[in-house]
């Protein structure tokens, strides 16, 4: 499915063969990959301060953590934790990120029970690989452990709400891959390998999961056909929104 990567139907794995070519392959497969990384680094200025703790779910080769670490290198007491299931990915990440305040942990996010002290949690193209039945549990843990006004940033492949648009998005995504140098056969074999492994939801279904996890303040910060990025903020004051609305209604009754 790429010059240096092969896979069989329904058996996509982030093994050494993938990790060795990941950075090149992801740019051929994921639109706006570098732009998304830049946007996350820019948004991080509002959330990372001295003493902050940042988690990257599915940290792969450490690209995001490397960029964040460089951006905030003048700040004191920062801690970056990358969660990754693939040992070979962690090995690649450790070569890229040689700093004492960066830690990569071989851990499935489903088994990650705490995000203690997090000011920022990032998940790029990762939750789509988590079984749907487990996604809400993961999101609830993130919301619970985020600091007040901390943020969760995710970018995912998403399904369209309408079947016609879903076909359109898929076709346009394939066009992007072909422009990036992948052949029709490579594209088809990649799709086969992801059967039952990558399960995208619609943007609204993802936003509903975030709401059910406790997030009340969220915004789409990027959208490219069948890919979307959302930033969600934790605010304990969100729980008082209903009370404030009820109070306003009472005051407006005479009118």
C-alpha positions in Angstrom: 0.0 0.0 0.0 3.1 2.2 -0.2 6.6 1.7 -1.4 7.8 0.4 1.9 4.6 -0.7 3.6 2.5 -3.7 3.0 -0.6 -5.0 4.8 -3.4 -7.5 4.5 -7.2 -6.9 4.7 -8.4 -6.1 8.2 -4.8 -6.4 9.6 -3.5 -2.8 9.8 -0.9 -2.6 12.6 1.6 0.1 13.6 4.5 -2.3 13.6 8.2 -1.6 12.8 7.5 -1.7 9.0 5.0 1.2 9.5 7.0 3.2 12.0 10.1 3.2 9.8 8.1 5.0 7.0 5.3 6.6 9.1 6.3 10.3 8.8 6.5 10.0 5.0 3.4 7.8 4.6 1.1 9.9 6.9 1.8 13.0 4.7 0.7 11.1 1.6 -2.5 9.8 3.3 -3.7 12.6 5.7 -4.5 16.0 4.2 -3.2 19.2 5.9 -1.0 17.1 8.2 1.7 19.7 8.6 -0.8 22.5 8.8 -2.7 20.7 11.6 0.5 20.3 13.6 1.2 24.0 13.2 -2.3 24.9 14.3 -1.9 22.8 17.4 1.4 24.4 18.3 -0.2 27.8 17.8 -3.2 27.0 20.0 -1.0 25.6 22.7 0.2 29.1 23.6 -3.1 29.6 25.4 -2.8 26.4 27.5 0.9 25.5 28.2 2.6 27.5 30.9 5.3 26.9 33.5 4.6 23.5 35.2 2.1 22.3 32.6 1.6 18.6 31.8 0.7 17.6 28.2 -0.5 14.2 27.0 -0.4 13.0 23.4 -2.6 10.0 22.8 -1.2 7.9 20.0 2.1 9.8 19.9 3.5 7.7 17.0 7.0 9.0 16.1 6.7 11.9 18.5 6.2 14.6 15.9 3.6 16.6 17.9 5.5 16.4 21.2 8.7 17.4 19.4 7.1 20.5 17.9 5.4 21.5 21.2 8.6 20.9 23.2 10.6 23.2 20.8 7.9 25.9 21.0 7.8 26.0 24.8 11.4 25.3 25.5 11.8 28.5 27.5 9.1 27.5 30.0 10.0 25.7 33.3 8.8 22.4 34.7 6.9 21.2 31.7 6.2 17.5 31.3 5.2 15.7 28.1 3.7 12.2 28.1 3.2 10.3 24.9 0.9 7.2 25.0 1.7 4.7 22.3 1.0 1.0 21.8 3.8 0.3 19.3 7.3 -0.3 20.8 8.9 0.5 17.4 7.0 3.9 17.3 8.3 4.7 20.8 11.8 3.8 19.7 11.5 6.2 16.8 10.0 8.9 19.0 12.8 8.7 21.6 15.3 9.3 18.8 13.4 12.4 17.7 12.7 13.7 21.2 15.8 13.6 23.4 14.8 15.6 26.4 14.4 14.8 30.1 10.9 16.2 30.4 9.5 13.9 27.6 8.3 10.4 28.4 6.9 7.9 26.1 4.8 5.1 27.6 3.8 1.9 25.8 0.1 2.0 26.9 -3.3 1.4 25.2 -5.4 4.5 25.9 -8.2 2.3 27.0 -6.0 1.1 29.9 -4.9 4.6 30.7 -6.9 5.4 33.8 -5.5 8.8 34.6 -4.4 12.0 32.8 -3.3 13.5 36.1 -2.4 17.2 36.0 -3.2 17.6 32.3 -3.5 21.2 31.0 -3.6 19.9 27.4 -4.5 16.5 25.9 -4.0 15.9 22.2 -5.3 13.0 20.1 -4.5 13.1 16.4 -6.1 10.4 14.2 -6.2 8.0 17.2 -9.7 7.7 18.7 -10.9 6.4 15.3 -8.9 3.3 16.1 -10.4 2.8 19.6 -13.5 0.5 19.7 -16.6 2.7 19.7 -17.8 1.2 22.9 -14.7 2.4 24.7 -14.5 6.0 23.4 -16.8 7.6 25.9 -14.9 6.0 28.8 -11.6 7.5 27.5 -13.2 10.9 27.0 -14.7 10.9 30.5 -11.3 10.2 32.0 -9.8 13.1 30.0 -12.5 15.5 31.1 -12.2 14.4 34.7 -8.5 15.0 34.9 -8.1 18.1 32.8 -7.3 21.2 34.8 -9.8 24.0 34.8 -9.8 25.7 31.4 -7.5 22.9 30.1 -8.2 21.7 26.6 -8.6 18.5 24.6 -7.7 18.6 20.9 -8.7 15.9 18.6 -8.4 15.4 14.8 -10.3 12.5 13.2 -11.5 11.1 10.0 -15.2 11.7 10.0 -18.2 10.3 8.1 -20.6 12.6 6.3 -24.2 12.9 7.4 -25.5 12.1 3.9 -24.5 9.1 1.8 -24.0 11.2 -1.3 -21.6 13.5 0.5 -19.8 10.5 2.0 -19.1 9.2 -1.5 -17.9 12.7 -2.5 -15.6 13.0 0.4 -14.2 9.5 -0.1 -13.5 10.2 -3.8 -11.8 13.6 -3.0 -9.7 11.9 -0.4 -8.6 9.3 -2.9 -7.7 12.1 -5.4 -5.6 13.7 -2.7 -3.7 10.4 -2.1 -3.1 10.0 -5.9 -1.7 13.6 -6.1 0.6 12.6 -3.2 2.1 9.7 -5.2 0.0 6.7 -4.2 -1.3 4.5 -6.9 -4.9 3.2 -7.2 -3.8 -0.2 -6.0 -2.0 1.2 -3.0 -5.0 3.2 -2.1 -7.3 0.2 -2.4 -5.0 -2.1 -0.4 -4.8 0.6 2.4 -8.6 0.7 2.5 -8.7 -3.1 2.8 -6.2 -3.2 5.6 -8.3 -0.7 7.7 -11.5 -2.8 7.5 -12.9 -3.1 11.0 -9.8 -1.4 12.4 -10.5 2.3 11.7 -14.2 3.2 12.5 -15.0 6.9 12.0 -18.1 8.6 13.3 -19.8 11.7 12.0 -18.7 15.0 13.3 -22.0 15.4 15.3 -21.6 11.9 16.8 -18.1 12.9 17.9 -19.3 16.1 19.4 -22.1 14.3 21.2 -19.5 12.0 22.8 -17.6 15.1 24.0 -20.8 16.5 25.5 -21.6 13.2 27.2 -18.1 13.2 28.6 -18.7 16.6 30.2 -17.4 19.1 27.7 -19.7 22.1 27.0 -17.4 24.4 25.1 -16.0 23.2 21.8 -15.2 24.5 18.4 -14.3 23.1 15.1 -10.9 24.6 14.2 -10.4 22.9 10.9 -12.4 20.9 8.4 -11.2 19.2 5.2 -14.0 17.1 3.5 -13.8 13.9 5.6 -11.4 15.1 8.3 -12.2 17.4 11.1 -10.4 18.9 14.2 -12.2 20.0 17.3 -10.9 21.8 20.4 -12.9 21.3 23.6 -12.3 23.2 26.8 -13.1 22.1 30.4 -14.9 24.6 32.4 -16.5 23.7 35.7 -18.7 26.8 35.3 -20.4 25.1 32.3 -22.5 23.1 34.8 -24.1 26.4 35.9 -25.2 27.3 32.4 -28.7 25.8 32.9 -29.1 27.6 36.2 -28.2 30.9 34.6 -30.6 30.4 31.8 -33.4 29.6 34.2 -32.6 32.8 36.2 -32.8 34.8 33.0 -36.1 33.3 32.0 -37.6 34.2 35.4 -36.4 37.8 35.1 -37.8 38.1 31.6 -41.3 36.7 32.4 -42.8 40.2 33.0 -41.8 41.0 29.4 
